[in-house]
């Protein structure tokens, strides 16, 4: 396995990142453990999840993927510093008006839930899952900055942002002296190459890492 720095940071991650959206959905806990074992044995140290996985499935309350990863780490007694754990915040995790979004209230509450499910005292990479038009960018960035200063989060990133929106986040963080995103997680596959237009150029210019998802287009590219 080859390793490279994540963006302009000194953090080294495996070139392959283990996605976990299927954990607790199409892959039960036992199967998920087997997948994680094989990934770790192959040298993958980078695991990506999200608090919402997979709440859209009937009977799944969300947080199941995080819970499985936490159980796996504990059951295998893997030293925490051997793994880079990434998770995300934004999606709806309850029925209340503040149970979704990127407000300070939601972020500060959701990180505690993710830490508990992952059975860890810090998250290596905490990412905004998608834009929240109802919350000022400054509020989101200040909440993420609080988590970094508290030591609960090491780095912050984003997912599903267009180039102009990502540029706005970077500019406002820099202007206010707040922690900046170090990476972008966009959709990218042979059927959807839209990030080649502007996002990749922006990330290269700003030294941001790129963690693509949906490489097989939800199975379509495998003939599913």
N, C-alpha and C positions, 0 to 999 in steps of 0.2 A: 504494500500500500504506500502511495506517495502522499506527502503532507505539504500543505502550503499555508501561508499566512492569510488570515481572513481580512481582506481589505488592507487598510494601512496600519492595522494593529500588529502586535507581536504574537497574537494568538494563532497557534498552528492547528489546523483541522485536516482530517482526511479528505482527499479529493472527492470521495463518495460520501454522501450524507444519508443516513438511514431515516427515511420518512416513516411516519407511524399512523397515518390517518386510518388505516384498516384495522389497527389494534382495537379489539373489543367490538368490532363490526363484522367484517368478513373473516377476520382472524381472531379466534378465541384466545384466552390467556395462554394456554399451553402452546399453541402454534406461534403466538407472538414471542414467547420465551425462546423457542427454537430459532426463529428468525434473528432475534437479538444476539443469541449465542453465536450463530454463524457469522453475523456481521462483525462482532467483536473479535472473533477468532481470525477474521480476515484482515484485521487492523483498522476497521472503521471506529473512530472515536467520537464521531459527530452524529447526534441523534436529534431529530427535529419533530416537534409535536405542537399541539395547540390545546388550550383549555376547552374549546368547544367540541373537539373530536369525541364522539360523533353524535352530537345531540339531535341531528336531523333524523336519526334512525329510531323507529318506534321502540320504546322501552329503554333507550340509552339516554341517561340524564346529562351527558357531557362529562368531560374530565376522566373518562374511562381509559383513554390512551395514556394520559399522564400517570394514572394510578398503576397501570400495568408496567410502565417503565420504572416507576418507583419500586414496585415489588420485585422486579427483575434485578435491579441494582442491589437491593438489600439481600435477596436470596443468593446472589452470586458473590456477595461480599467484595464487590469491585471498589477499589479505592476511588473516591469521588474525583480526584484530580486527573484520573486517566480518561475521563469522559468530558465532552463538551455538550451540554444539554441546552437546547433551544426550545422555547415555547412562545405562544402568542396570546394576545388579549384583544378583544373588541366585540366578539360575538355575544349573542344573548345567552345568559346562563341562569335565568330565572324569569319570573312573571312580573316583577316590579318595574317601575319606570327607569330605575337606575341600574338595571341588571344587564345592560349592554352599553357599548360605546367606549369612547376614549377620554371620558371625564376623569378628573383627579379622584373623585369618589369611587368610580368603578375600578380604575387601575389599581389603586392602593388596596382595595378589598380583594380583587382577583389574584394579585400576586401572592397573597397569603394562602389562598386556596390551592394555587398551583404548587407552592412550596410544600404544603402539607401532602398533597397527592404524590408528588415526586419524592417525598421523604428526603429532602435536602434543605440546607440552609441558604443556598444561593442558586441562582439561575445564570448560566453563562451568557446566554443571549436572549433578551426579552424583546419580542417584536410586536409592533402594531399589525393586526391581521388584515385590516382594510381601512379605508378612510372613514372618518366620522364627521359629516358636514355640520353636525349640531354642536361640536365642541371646538373652541378656538385652538389653533395649533400651539400657542404658547402654554395653554393649560395642560395639554398632553405632554409637551416636552418638559415642563416643570415637574410633573408627576414622575416621569421617567428619570429625571435628574435626581429627584429625592431618593429613588430606589437605588441608584448607583452610589450615591453618597452614603446611604445606609449599609451598603455592602450586600444587599439582597439580590442585586443584579450586577453583573460585571460589564456587559456591553448591551447596547440597544440597537435594534434594526427595524425594518419595516417590510411589509408585503403588500403587493397589489396597488402600488402607487404609480401614477403616471409621472413622466419626467418633470413636468412643470410643478406638480404637487410635491415631489421629492425635493426639487430645488428650493421650494418655499420653506420646507421643513429645515433644510440645511442652512439656509440664509438666516432664518429666525433663531435657530439654535446658536449660530455663530454670533449674531448680533447681541444676544442676551447672555452669552457666556455659559450656555447650558450644554449638557452632554449631547453629542451628535450621533446620528445613525451611522453605523459602520458598514451596513450591508442592505441589500434589497433582495427580497424573495419574490420573483415574478413567475408567471406561467410561461413556459417555453417548450415547444416541441416542433416537429416537422410541419404540423398543420397550423401552428400559431407562432409566428416569428416576429410579432409586432415589436418586441423589445429591441430589435436590431435598428429600428428607426431612430430612436432618441435615448432610450433608457440606458443601453449599454455604453453609449458614448459619454453620457453624463457620469455614470459610475466609474468609467475609466478615468475621466478628467478629475473626479473628486476622490479617487482612490478607494471606492467602495467595493466590498465583496459582492458577488452575485450568487445566490443560492436558488437555482431554478427548480420549479416543481411541475408535475404533470408531464413528465417526459414521454410517456406512452399515450398521451391524450385519453386518459381514463380507460385504457385497454384497446382503444380503437386501432392503434397502430400495430397491435398484435393479432388483429383479426377478430376481436371480441364482438 
